[in-house]
Amino acid sequence: MKHGLFTLSLLAATSVGVNAGERNHAITIDDYFTIQGLSQLVLSDNGKQAAWVQSHWDKEADKILKDLWRITLPDGTPERLTFTSENESSPVFSADGRYLFFSKAQKKDEADNPPFNGKTQIFRLSLTSGETVPITSVKAGISKFQLQGDSLWFLSEREHKESGPFATLRANHDKPQYGHGTVSVNPLYRLDLNNYRTELVLDDDKVVWDFDVSRDGKRIARVTTLDNELVHLEGWSEVEVYDVDAKRNTVLADDAWRAQAPSPYGWLMQPRWSNDGNQLAFRIDYDGYPGQLFVSRIDNSGKVTNQLDIARQGDDTLNGSNILWRPNSNELCYRVYDHGRVPLRCTTVRDAKQGKTRTLTPADYVVGGFQFSANGKQLALSHNGLDHFYELYSGKVGKPPVRRTNINPQVDNWLLPQISTVRWQAPDGSTVEGILELPAGYKKGDQPLPLVVQIHGGPTAATSYSLEHRSYGRSVFAANGYALLSPNYRGSTGYGDQFLVDLIGKEHLIEVADIEAGVDKLIADGIVDGEKLAVMGWSNGGYLTNALISTNNRYKAASSGAGVWDQRLQWMLEDTPGHVINYMQGLPWEQTEAYHNASSLSHAADITTPTVIHMGENDERVPAPHAKALYRTLKQYLNVPTELLIYPGEGHGLSTYQHKSAKMNWDLAWFNHYVLGKATSQS
């Protein structure tokens, strides 16, 4: 398939240099669907090109569509490279910069054979002619791939039947769905790009969640489990190193991140080889505890000779899973949360021994993706500021990066909320922060505003100091005359390890007190009208919405999204129960009182807050019975105004245009009615 490469002159494709005109557009719900996203940023080896995945909403398709874009640095104009509905992903430049490799699933007519059977394959796009050709043709498709020199390494999948005393019985009676016994495992292949021959490198009946090949192609690091269920990644995963020449596999000893860890239920991720292939970095995250970044020095026999747990500076909490070794250096680079900001840090590591750490980004940056040129001297990253969403920045390492794109020029005339960081004292004396949005033009001394308390999920996460317009809150409420507080309560990231772990064993107590103290401060400061309060959140934000309305009656309206109602039910049904075990400090039969006290169901008797409830039909993280039980409690037994919205086919987040629009419109109408007293539309 050929496409000429278009240099679009449309505003949506312009690079930086657009001067913002008069800000006169009040932000609306519909504006959310005009926002284009920038993700999966990559930089060419010579640092002269960047590419990324750009997403946009398609109302007719009722979903987000994704395409590949490219820019010539430093002063080029963004070019759209793909024009399909197939959601291209995982772009990577060839070493010479002439091609872009990427993955997509393409279905042609009734084709059953690859590469057009609807399974994900790897494609190559010529950046001169625009011709796109499939590089793999694997019946089962590919899951992950890595380009290393003239080799393309990729994972596929096949079905593996577990052995055991009842394997034959399961095979003879194959109509029921069994809890275990059949696993989709991931063999690893190497495709030689010189002769296009494919060889099987490793197939040992393992599920492979991530992998990395050393630069010389002699070592492969993998994160593996023996089962596909996500719960196995949460505490039963391994880091393995495979010697390609010796055909020897070594499982790294896990004492440091299992037996010696604050919790055995950690998520291993992102194995990454150093430039010389002798040091392996990898991450582990825990619910409720600080994540860790390890570096293992591995000798030629596969033995770990030294292991480092990177010491973080200040109040840093590791953020996300993307870690990179800066080429031609011994620096390991990673993002962190730091008081609502997301800077990029780099730590020198030699022989698994830690040296100095430096910061590559200016103050107040919120970094998304990042990548270096092959010589390690150029850096490209995405940054979400106070007056723009994620945009591409690039420049020399050690110098402030320069903005290169303006993919959302419509924002240039939006009346933006005033965004600031506020601090207050919790009842126990701890300092707590939050992100405050106020309407454009609001001045100190104006009449107190109605308030929406918008609570982030996680809870091992944080609200960032940046512009957001989301279906889970931010921007649209300030545009409608509300103040909006996003509290980074106890258990949030970026405020130090103690602040994070303070929440362990104290859910439904300490973070509730933190949030309430923040609301009290805004009322005392004259910013907020204490008689016009609303609360909303999704995931753990939904859980805390339930906690707040079951704790007091000050909120006139609530929106509970994908929120836990009962901790015992959550342990029984969710796909990652280690989350509950960590916060409850044990299993349900070990900590019966903790599970009882941390469940809003246990405190439901006095709820009076009108509540709209949102839930994805197929949510495995916070399954739908929570929402149904909350709805039954309010409607059938407490006679509290409520509405239940179950979104067909959705999981833990909403993905369709219609569902996003429904949630946002319901929340605004619900709050306007119950907080401001506005009439509802009548049919």
Beta strands, then each sheet from edge to edge (+ up, - down):
strand 1: 6-7
strand 2: 25-26
strand 3: 37-43
strand 4: 49-58
strand 5: 63-72
strand 6: 79-80
strand 7: 89-93
strand 8: 99-107
strand 9: 117-126
strand 10: 132-134
strand 11: 145-148
strand 12: 151-155
strand 13: 158-161
strand 14: 182-185
strand 15: 188-192
strand 16: 198-202
strand 17: 207-213
strand 18: 219-225
strand 19: 238-243
strand 20: 248-251
strand 21: 266-273
strand 22: 279-286
strand 23: 292-298
strand 24: 304-309
strand 25: 317-325
strand 26: 331-337
strand 27: 344-350
strand 28: 353-359
strand 29: 367-372
strand 30: 378-383
strand 31: 391-396
strand 32: 402-403
strand 33: 414-415
strand 34: 418-425
strand 35: 431-438
strand 36: 449-455
strand 37: 483-488
strand 38: 528-538
strand 39: 557-561
strand 40: 611-616
strand 41: 642-647
sheet 1: 1+ 6- 5+ 4- 3+
sheet 2: 2+ 33+
sheet 3: 7+ 8- 9+ 10-
sheet 4: 11+ 12- 15+ 16-
sheet 5: 13+ 14-
sheet 6: 17+ 18- 19+ 20-
sheet 7: 21+ 22- 23+ 24-
sheet 8: 25+ 26- 27+ 28-
sheet 9: 29+ 30- 31+ 32-
sheet 10: 34+ 35- 37+ 36+ 38+ 39+ 40+ 41+
end
